[in-house]
Amino acid sequence: MKKLNEYLNKLSDSNDISDDQLPVGKHNNIPDEKYDAKQLKMGIEVEKEHTDCPKIAKAIAKDHLAECADYYTRLAKMEKDCENK
């Protein structure tokens, strides 16, 4: 995990990251337009809690959305339910 974090930090410091350099994002080759724009925007914001790099955040979000199209709506609901307990 430490090596992954070091690698992500290096990538986060670079403004010039190509999709093939990302350690995540098996769905990078799928155009953004194939995802619900609202969900993708929500996802990028959520994933920024793990990285300062928008490309990495988007790659992670796209992976989640490829598995579940409303992932971030469900996540927000779950987090709200947890806060109410």
BAMI-445430 format. One record per residue: z negated, y negated, x negated of N, C-alpha, C in turn; residue in three letters; residue number from 1. Coordinates in Angstrom, 1 decimal. Atoms other than C-alpha are relative to their C-alpha. Layout:
BEGIN
+--------+--------+--------+--------+--------+--------+--------+--------+--------+------+--------+
:     nZ :     nY :     nX :    caZ :    caY :    caX :     cZ :     cY :     cX : gunu : zadren :
+--------+--------+--------+--------+--------+--------+--------+--------+--------+------+--------+
:      Z :      Y :      X :      Z :      Y :      X :      Z :      Y :      X :  Ala :    NUM :
...
+--------+--------+--------+--------+--------+--------+--------+--------+--------+------+--------+
This chain:
BEGIN
+--------+--------+--------+--------+--------+--------+--------+--------+--------+------+--------+
:     nZ :     nY :     nX :    caZ :    caY :    caX :     cZ :     cY :     cX : gunu : zadren :
+--------+--------+--------+--------+--------+--------+--------+--------+--------+------+--------+
:    0.0 :    1.2 :   -0.8 :    0.0 :    0.0 :    0.0 :    0.0 :   -1.3 :   -0.9 :  Met :      1 :
:    0.1 :    1.2 :    0.9 :   -0.8 :   -2.4 :   -2.9 :    1.4 :   -0.3 :   -0.5 :  Lys :      2 :
:   -1.3 :    0.2 :    0.5 :    2.7 :   -1.9 :   -4.3 :    0.9 :   -0.6 :    1.0 :  Lys :      3 :
:   -0.8 :    0.6 :   -1.0 :    4.3 :   -2.6 :   -1.0 :   -0.3 :   -1.5 :    0.3 :  Leu :      4 :
:    0.4 :    1.4 :   -0.2 :    2.3 :   -5.8 :   -0.5 :    0.5 :   -0.9 :   -1.2 :  Asn :      5 :
:   -0.5 :    0.7 :    1.1 :    3.2 :   -6.9 :   -4.0 :    1.5 :   -0.3 :    0.1 :  Glu :      6 :
:   -1.4 :    0.1 :   -0.2 :    6.9 :   -6.2 :   -3.2 :    0.3 :   -1.0 :    1.1 :  Tyr :      7 :
:   -0.2 :    0.9 :   -1.1 :    6.7 :   -8.1 :    0.1 :   -0.3 :   -1.4 :   -0.4 :  Leu :      8 :
:    0.3 :    1.4 :    0.5 :    5.1 :  -11.1 :   -1.6 :    1.1 :   -0.5 :   -0.9 :  Asn :      9 :
:   -1.1 :    0.5 :    0.8 :    7.9 :  -11.2 :   -4.2 :    1.1 :   -0.4 :    0.9 :  Lys :     10 :
:   -1.1 :    0.3 :   -0.9 :   10.4 :  -11.1 :   -1.4 :   -0.3 :   -1.3 :    0.8 :  Leu :     11 :
:    0.4 :    1.1 :   -0.8 :    8.5 :  -13.7 :    0.6 :    0.2 :   -1.3 :   -0.8 :  Ser :     12 :
:   -0.2 :    1.2 :    0.9 :    8.8 :  -16.1 :   -2.4 :    1.4 :   -0.3 :   -0.2 :  Asp :     13 :
:   -1.4 :    0.2 :    0.3 :   12.5 :  -15.7 :   -2.5 :    0.7 :   -0.6 :    1.3 :  Ser :     14 :
:   -0.8 :    0.5 :   -1.1 :   14.8 :  -17.8 :   -0.2 :    1.3 :    0.7 :    0.1 :  Asn :     15 :
:   -1.3 :   -0.7 :    0.1 :   17.7 :  -15.6 :   -1.1 :    0.0 :    1.5 :    0.1 :  Asp :     16 :
:    0.2 :   -1.4 :   -0.2 :   17.0 :  -12.2 :    0.4 :    1.2 :    0.5 :    0.8 :  Ile :     17 :
:   -1.1 :   -0.7 :   -0.8 :   19.9 :  -10.0 :    1.5 :   -0.6 :    1.1 :    0.8 :  Ser :     18 :
:    0.5 :   -1.0 :   -0.9 :   19.4 :   -7.5 :    4.3 :   -0.2 :    1.3 :   -0.8 :  Asp :     19 :
:    0.1 :   -1.2 :    0.8 :   19.9 :   -4.6 :    1.8 :   -1.2 :    0.0 :   -0.9 :  Asp :     20 :
:    1.2 :    0.1 :    0.8 :   16.9 :   -5.8 :   -0.2 :   -1.3 :    0.2 :    0.7 :  Gln :     21 :
:    1.2 :    0.0 :   -0.8 :   14.5 :   -5.6 :    2.7 :   -0.6 :    1.5 :    0.0 :  Leu :     22 :
:    0.5 :   -1.3 :    0.0 :   12.1 :   -2.6 :    2.5 :   -0.2 :    0.5 :    1.4 :  Pro :     23 :
:    0.1 :   -0.3 :   -1.4 :   12.0 :   -2.6 :    6.3 :    1.3 :   -0.4 :    0.7 :  Val :     24 :
:   -1.1 :    0.5 :   -0.8 :   14.6 :   -3.1 :    9.0 :    1.1 :    1.0 :    0.1 :  Gly :     25 :
:   -1.1 :   -1.0 :   -0.1 :   16.5 :    0.1 :    9.6 :    1.0 :   -0.5 :    1.1 :  Lys :     26 :
:   -0.9 :    0.5 :   -1.1 :   18.1 :   -1.9 :   12.5 :    0.6 :   -1.4 :   -0.4 :  His :     27 :
:   -0.5 :    1.3 :    0.4 :   19.2 :   -4.9 :   10.4 :    1.5 :   -0.1 :    0.3 :  Asn :     28 :
:   -1.5 :    0.1 :   -0.2 :   22.9 :   -4.1 :   10.9 :    0.3 :   -0.2 :    1.5 :  Asn :     29 :
:   -0.3 :    0.3 :   -1.4 :   22.5 :   -4.5 :   14.7 :   -0.1 :   -1.5 :    0.2 :  Ile :     30 :
:    0.0 :    1.5 :   -0.2 :   23.4 :   -8.1 :   15.7 :   -1.2 :   -0.4 :    0.8 :  Pro :     31 :
:    1.2 :    0.5 :   -0.8 :   20.5 :  -10.2 :   17.0 :    0.3 :   -0.1 :    1.5 :  Asp :     32 :
:   -0.4 :    0.1 :   -1.4 :   22.5 :  -10.7 :   20.2 :   -0.2 :    1.3 :    0.9 :  Glu :     33 :
:    0.2 :   -1.2 :   -0.7 :   21.9 :   -7.1 :   21.1 :   -1.5 :    0.2 :    0.5 :  Lys :     34 :
:    1.4 :    0.0 :   -0.4 :   18.2 :   -7.8 :   21.5 :   -0.3 :   -1.2 :    1.0 :  Tyr :     35 :
:    0.4 :    1.1 :   -0.8 :   16.5 :   -9.9 :   24.2 :   -0.5 :   -1.2 :   -0.8 :  Asp :     36 :
:    0.3 :    1.2 :    0.9 :   16.3 :  -13.4 :   22.7 :   -1.5 :   -0.4 :    0.1 :  Ala :     37 :
:    1.4 :    0.3 :   -0.1 :   12.8 :  -14.0 :   24.1 :   -0.9 :    1.0 :   -0.7 :  Lys :     38 :
:    0.7 :   -1.1 :    0.7 :   11.5 :  -10.7 :   22.8 :    0.1 :   -0.2 :   -1.5 :  Gln :     39 :
:   -0.2 :    0.1 :    1.4 :   13.0 :  -11.3 :   19.4 :   -0.8 :   -1.2 :   -0.6 :  Leu :     40 :
:    0.8 :    1.2 :    0.4 :   11.5 :  -14.8 :   19.2 :   -1.5 :    0.3 :   -0.1 :  Lys :     41 :
:    1.4 :   -0.4 :    0.0 :    8.1 :  -13.5 :   20.2 :   -0.3 :    0.9 :   -1.2 :  Met :     42 :
:    0.2 :   -0.9 :    1.1 :    8.4 :  -10.7 :   17.7 :   -0.1 :   -0.6 :   -1.4 :  Gly :     43 :
:    0.0 :    0.7 :    1.3 :    9.3 :  -12.9 :   14.8 :   -1.4 :   -0.8 :   -0.2 :  Ile :     44 :
:    1.3 :    0.7 :    0.1 :    6.2 :  -15.1 :   15.6 :   -1.2 :    0.9 :   -0.3 :  Glu :     45 :
:    1.1 :   -0.9 :    0.1 :    3.9 :  -12.1 :   15.9 :    0.0 :    0.6 :   -1.4 :  Val :     46 :
:    0.0 :   -0.6 :    1.3 :    5.1 :  -10.5 :   12.7 :   -0.2 :   -0.9 :   -1.2 :  Glu :     47 :
:    0.3 :    1.0 :    1.1 :    4.7 :  -13.7 :   10.7 :   -1.5 :    0.0 :   -0.4 :  Lys :     48 :
:    1.4 :   -0.2 :    0.4 :    1.0 :  -12.8 :   10.7 :   -0.1 :    1.0 :   -1.2 :  Glu :     49 :
:    0.0 :   -0.9 :    1.1 :    2.0 :  -10.2 :    8.2 :    0.8 :   -0.4 :   -1.2 :  His :     50 :
:   -0.9 :    0.5 :    1.1 :    4.5 :  -12.1 :    6.1 :    0.4 :   -1.5 :    0.2 :  Thr :     51 :
:   -0.5 :    1.4 :   -0.1 :    5.6 :  -15.7 :    5.4 :    1.6 :    0.0 :    0.0 :  Asp :     52 :
:   -1.4 :   -0.1 :    0.1 :    9.2 :  -14.5 :    5.1 :    0.6 :    0.3 :    1.4 :  Cys :     53 :
:   -0.6 :   -0.2 :   -1.3 :   11.2 :  -15.0 :    8.4 :    0.9 :    1.2 :    0.1 :  Pro :     54 :
:   -1.0 :   -1.1 :    0.0 :   13.8 :  -12.4 :    7.4 :   -0.8 :    1.4 :    0.1 :  Lys :     55 :
:    0.8 :   -1.2 :   -0.1 :   11.1 :   -9.7 :    6.9 :   -0.6 :    0.1 :    1.4 :  Ile :     56 :
:    0.6 :    0.0 :   -1.4 :    9.4 :  -10.7 :   10.2 :    1.0 :    0.4 :    1.0 :  Ala :     57 :
:   -1.1 :   -0.3 :   -0.9 :   12.7 :  -10.5 :   12.0 :    0.4 :    1.5 :   -0.1 :  Lys :     58 :
:   -0.4 :   -1.4 :    0.2 :   13.5 :   -7.1 :   10.5 :   -1.1 :    0.9 :    0.6 :  Ala :     59 :
:    1.1 :   -0.8 :   -0.6 :   10.1 :   -5.7 :   11.6 :    0.1 :   -0.1 :    1.5 :  Ile :     60 :
:   -0.1 :    0.2 :   -1.5 :   10.5 :   -7.2 :   15.1 :    1.2 :    0.8 :    0.5 :  Ala :     61 :
:   -1.2 :   -0.7 :   -0.5 :   14.0 :   -5.7 :   15.4 :   -0.3 :    1.5 :    0.1 :  Lys :     62 :
:    0.4 :   -1.4 :    0.0 :   12.6 :   -2.3 :   14.5 :   -0.8 :    0.4 :    1.2 :  Asp :     63 :
:    0.9 :   -0.2 :   -1.1 :    9.9 :   -2.5 :   17.1 :    0.9 :   -0.1 :    1.3 :  His :     64 :
:   -0.8 :    0.1 :   -1.3 :   12.4 :   -3.7 :   19.8 :    1.0 :    1.1 :    0.1 :  Leu :     65 :
:   -0.9 :   -1.1 :   -0.1 :   14.8 :   -1.0 :   19.0 :   -0.6 :    1.3 :    0.6 :  Ala :     66 :
:    0.8 :   -1.1 :   -0.5 :   12.1 :    1.5 :   19.9 :   -0.5 :   -0.3 :    1.4 :  Glu :     67 :
:    0.6 :    0.4 :   -1.4 :   10.8 :   -0.4 :   23.0 :    0.5 :   -1.5 :    0.2 :  Cys :     68 :
:   -0.6 :    1.3 :   -0.2 :   12.8 :   -3.3 :   24.4 :   -0.9 :   -1.1 :    0.4 :  Ala :     69 :
:    0.9 :    1.0 :   -0.4 :    9.8 :   -5.1 :   25.8 :   -1.3 :    0.1 :   -0.8 :  Asp :     70 :
:    1.2 :   -0.3 :    0.9 :    7.4 :   -4.3 :   22.9 :   -0.9 :   -1.2 :   -0.1 :  Tyr :     71 :
:    0.9 :    1.2 :    0.2 :    6.1 :   -7.9 :   22.5 :   -0.7 :   -0.4 :    1.2 :  Tyr :     72 :
:    0.7 :    0.3 :   -1.3 :    5.4 :   -8.4 :   26.2 :   -1.1 :    1.0 :    0.2 :  Thr :     73 :
:    1.0 :   -1.0 :   -0.1 :    3.5 :   -5.2 :   26.2 :   -1.2 :   -0.2 :   -1.0 :  Arg :     74 :
:    1.1 :    0.4 :    1.0 :    1.6 :   -6.2 :   23.0 :   -0.8 :   -1.1 :    0.5 :  Leu :     75 :
:    0.7 :    1.1 :   -0.5 :    0.7 :   -9.5 :   24.5 :   -1.0 :    0.4 :    1.1 :  Ala :     76 :
:    0.8 :   -0.5 :   -1.1 :   -0.6 :   -7.8 :   27.6 :   -1.2 :    0.8 :   -0.5 :  Lys :     77 :
:    1.0 :   -0.8 :    0.5 :   -2.6 :   -5.3 :   25.6 :   -1.1 :   -0.9 :   -0.7 :  Met :     78 :
:    1.0 :    0.8 :    0.7 :   -4.2 :   -8.0 :   23.4 :   -0.8 :   -0.9 :    1.0 :  Glu :     79 :
:    0.7 :    0.8 :   -1.0 :   -5.1 :  -10.1 :   26.5 :   -1.0 :    0.9 :    0.7 :  Lys :     80 :
:    1.0 :   -0.9 :   -0.6 :   -6.7 :   -7.0 :   28.1 :   -1.2 :    0.3 :   -0.9 :  Asp :     81 :
:    1.1 :   -0.2 :    0.9 :   -8.7 :   -6.4 :   25.0 :   -1.0 :   -1.2 :   -0.1 :  Cys :     82 :
:    0.8 :    1.2 :    0.0 :   -9.9 :  -10.0 :   25.0 :   -0.9 :   -0.1 :    1.2 :  Glu :     83 :
:    0.8 :    0.0 :   -1.3 :  -11.1 :   -9.6 :   28.6 :   -1.1 :    1.0 :    0.1 :  Asn :     84 :
:    1.1 :   -1.1 :   -0.1 :  -13.3 :   -6.6 :   27.9 :   -1.2 :   -0.5 :   -0.7 :  Lys :     85 :
+--------+--------+--------+--------+--------+--------+--------+--------+--------+------+--------+
